[in-house]
Amino acid sequence: MARETTLATVWLMMLKMLETQGIDVDRLMRDIGVPPEALRQPDARLPSRLSDSAFERAMTAIDDPAFGLTAARCWHPSNLGTLGFAWLSCVTLRRGLRRMERYAKILGNRFTYTGFDDPDGFRFVYDHGRGDAEIGWPMADFTLSIIIDMCRTNAGERLVPRRVCLRRPQPADAAPYLAFFGGEVLFGQKEDSFLLDEATADAILPTANRVMAATFDEILAGQLSELVADDLVTRCRSYLLHHLTSGEPSEAELAVAMGLSRRGMQRRLSEHGWSYKRVVDDTRTELAKRYIADPRKSLTEIAFLLGFSEQSAFSRAFRRWLGVSPSEYRLQRA
């Protein structure tokens, strides 16, 4: 299973929202284990479980159950990376939302966006991936409020969705939801979604730029492709880390573990410049350097940990990888 991660810059919206609610975000990040430097790297990704921890703490500390709606005031296109700037150039809201659906995994791979062409217009559904857990309630408020505000940025502040459906139960005070969305809001529904009438969904936007939209699509396609490749390579590495001590898994065994045919795995890896041999060698190389740095481990033990039947085979492979023998490498690093 691929790791569930979220683009680190998406966190900036969440932290800004929590800060407006009086939360000490520096302390929050320390408590849940988010390194501050991670938020300074535009392509960094953080485990989704950490955002769960942040929302759980927010639900306990904030009295207002509708606090997620304030996220509409806390987003910037840069928080969404290329997808944010692509949004600003979309020709219609329908096309923009379809783009969000297509490239959602760049933002996070635990949730999904899905657009539906309904008789009444265009319905956009958000699934946070947490099932019926209460933590999904503020997550839906957070996400839908941002996307509605994105729509208003392009189409005008007067945009009102025809209908909004929320899975959260009817709150004691529905006024914040009615005030923000402006249209019909239904609680206790089977999905978190909003519906735009056809005229609103298909109107040519004043911010439309077809050339820029096409350019951004090319960039996004490349980013998504790399992300999919990274997920597969990460899964392969993880499997190898757990099984190398029993010997090098065959290409067929690795493919089965990845849920792919041998040819399917070969094709997906080769599309991004990888191969079975490169993944195995790359994983072994990194592990070997880590083990050699530990003076308590003998070269014979390291050879076993990397799945080699004898030390001489490990030494030959290591020299092929780095141009020196394991003992020479250890002396250089001593």
ZAKE-693035 format. One line per 8 residues: number of its first residue (from 1); their letters; for each residue x, y, z of C-alpha. Coordinates in steps of 0.25 Angstrom, whole numbers. Layout:
NUM	A	X Y Z; ...
//
This chain:
1	MARETTLA	0 0 0; 6 14 -4; 9 23 8; -2 33 11; 4 47 10; 0 61 8; 7 72 2; 14 80 12
9	TVWLMMLK	10 94 7; -5 90 9; -1 90 24; 1 105 23; -14 107 21; -17 98 32; -7 104 42; -12 118 38
17	MLETQGID	-26 114 41; -23 108 54; -14 121 58; -27 130 55; -34 121 66; -23 124 76; -16 111 75; -1 111 78
25	VDRLMRDI	4 105 64; 18 104 68; 15 96 80; 5 88 72; 16 84 62; 26 80 73; 15 72 80; 11 64 68
33	GVPPEALR	25 63 62; 25 72 50; 39 77 47; 38 92 44; 48 91 33; 38 82 25; 29 93 23; 40 101 16
41	QPDARLPS	42 91 5; 31 93 -6; 32 79 -10; 32 72 3; 21 63 8; 17 59 22; 9 46 26; -6 48 26
49	RLSDSAFE	-7 43 41; 0 56 45; -11 64 40; -21 55 47; -14 58 60; -15 73 57; -30 73 54; -32 64 67
57	RAMTAIDD	-25 74 76; -32 85 69; -46 79 71; -43 78 86; -37 92 88; -46 100 79; -61 103 84; -66 106 71
65	PAFGLTAA	-70 93 63; -70 101 50; -56 106 51; -52 99 38; -60 109 30; -50 120 34; -40 113 25; -46 121 13
73	RCWHPSNL	-38 133 18; -25 125 20; -22 120 6; -13 125 -5; -10 118 -19; 4 115 -15; -1 106 -4; -6 97 -15
81	GTLGFAWL	7 98 -23; 5 97 -38; -9 93 -36; -13 106 -29; -7 114 -41; -14 105 -51; -27 108 -44; -26 123 -46
89	SCVTLRRG	-25 121 -61; -36 111 -63; -46 114 -74; -59 109 -66; -61 105 -52; -65 91 -58; -52 90 -65; -44 95 -52
97	LRRMERYA	-51 85 -43; -49 74 -53; -34 78 -52; -35 77 -37; -40 63 -38; -30 58 -48; -18 64 -40; -23 62 -26
105	KILGNRFT	-12 52 -22; -2 63 -23; -8 70 -11; -11 57 -3; -13 43 -6; -23 39 5; -34 48 0; -41 48 -13
113	YTGFDDPD	-49 59 -22; -60 54 -31; -68 62 -41; -82 57 -46; -90 63 -57; -104 63 -51; -117 67 -57; -117 79 -48
121	GFRFVYDH	-103 83 -51; -89 79 -47; -87 72 -34; -73 72 -27; -71 62 -16; -60 61 -6; -56 48 1; -46 50 13
129	GRGDAEIG	-43 36 14; -47 35 29; -60 28 27; -70 32 38; -60 37 48; -64 50 54; -50 56 50; -55 56 36
137	WPMADFTL	-66 67 39; -56 79 41; -47 73 30; -59 74 20; -62 88 25; -47 92 23; -47 86 9; -60 91 4
145	SIIIDMCR	-59 105 9; -46 106 2; -51 101 -11; -63 109 -11; -55 122 -8; -46 117 -20; -58 117 -29; -62 131 -24
153	TNAGERLV	-48 136 -26; -50 133 -41; -65 135 -43; -68 146 -33; -71 147 -19; -86 146 -21; -85 131 -25; -95 122 -17
161	PRRVCLRR	-95 107 -19; -109 102 -22; -107 92 -11; -97 87 -1; -98 73 6; -90 70 18; -88 57 26; -87 64 39
169	PQPADAAP	-100 63 47; -109 75 49; -101 85 58; -108 93 69; -104 105 61; -105 104 46; -104 119 44; -89 119 41
177	YLAFFGGE	-91 109 30; -103 116 24; -95 130 24; -83 124 17; -89 115 7; -101 124 4; -110 114 -2; -117 101 3
185	VLFGQKED	-109 93 13; -113 79 17; -107 72 28; -106 57 32; -104 53 17; -97 42 11; -86 50 5; -79 64 6
193	SFLLDEAT	-81 71 -7; -86 84 -14; -95 86 -26; -93 97 -36; -104 100 -46; -100 98 -61; -99 113 -64; -89 115 -53
201	ADAILPTA	-81 103 -56; -79 106 -70; -78 121 -71; -65 126 -77; -58 132 -66; -51 146 -67; -38 140 -61; -38 129 -73
209	NRVMAATF	-25 127 -80; -25 115 -89; -10 116 -92; -6 116 -78; -16 105 -74; -10 96 -84; 4 99 -79; 1 96 -65
217	DEILAGQL	-6 83 -69; 7 78 -75; 14 82 -62; 4 75 -54; 4 62 -62; 19 61 -60; 17 63 -45; 7 53 -44
225	SELVADDL	15 43 -52; 27 45 -43; 18 44 -31; 12 30 -36; 26 26 -39; 32 30 -25; 20 22 -18; 24 9 -26
233	VTRCRSYL	39 11 -23; 36 14 -8; 27 1 -7; 38 -7 -14; 49 -2 -5; 40 -4 7; 38 -19 3; 53 -21 0
241	LHHLTSGE	56 -15 14; 48 -26 21; 52 -37 12; 67 -36 8; 72 -43 20; 65 -56 14; 72 -54 1; 69 -45 -11
249	PSEAELAV	55 -46 -15; 53 -49 -30; 47 -40 -39; 34 -48 -40; 33 -49 -25; 34 -34 -24; 24 -32 -34; 14 -41 -27
257	AMGLSRRG	17 -33 -14; 13 -20 -21; 0 -26 -27; 5 -25 -41; 9 -35 -52; 24 -36 -55; 23 -28 -68; 13 -18 -62
265	MQRRLSEH	24 -15 -51; 35 -14 -62; 26 -5 -70; 23 5 -59; 37 5 -53; 43 7 -67; 34 19 -70; 41 27 -60
273	GWSYKRVV	55 22 -62; 55 10 -52; 57 -5 -53; 56 -16 -43; 72 -17 -43; 73 -2 -40; 63 -2 -29; 70 -14 -22
281	DDTRTELA	84 -8 -24; 79 6 -20; 73 0 -7; 85 -9 -4; 95 3 -6; 88 12 4; 87 1 14; 101 -3 12
289	KRYIADPR	106 11 14; 98 12 27; 102 -2 32; 117 1 29; 116 14 37; 113 5 49; 127 0 54; 119 -11 62
297	KSLTEIAF	115 -18 50; 125 -27 43; 126 -28 28; 121 -42 28; 109 -38 36; 106 -27 27; 107 -36 15; 96 -45 22
305	LLGFSEQS	87 -33 25; 87 -29 10; 84 -43 5; 97 -48 0; 101 -62 2; 116 -59 4; 124 -47 8; 132 -48 -6
313	AFSRAFRR	119 -46 -14; 116 -33 -5; 130 -28 -7; 129 -29 -22; 115 -23 -23; 120 -11 -14; 132 -8 -22; 122 -8 -34
321	WLGVSPSE	113 2 -27; 123 12 -21; 137 8 -28; 144 4 -15; 143 -8 -6; 134 -8 7; 147 -8 16; 153 4 8
329	YRLQRA	140 11 9; 139 9 24; 154 14 26; 150 26 17; 138 30 26; 145 26 39
//
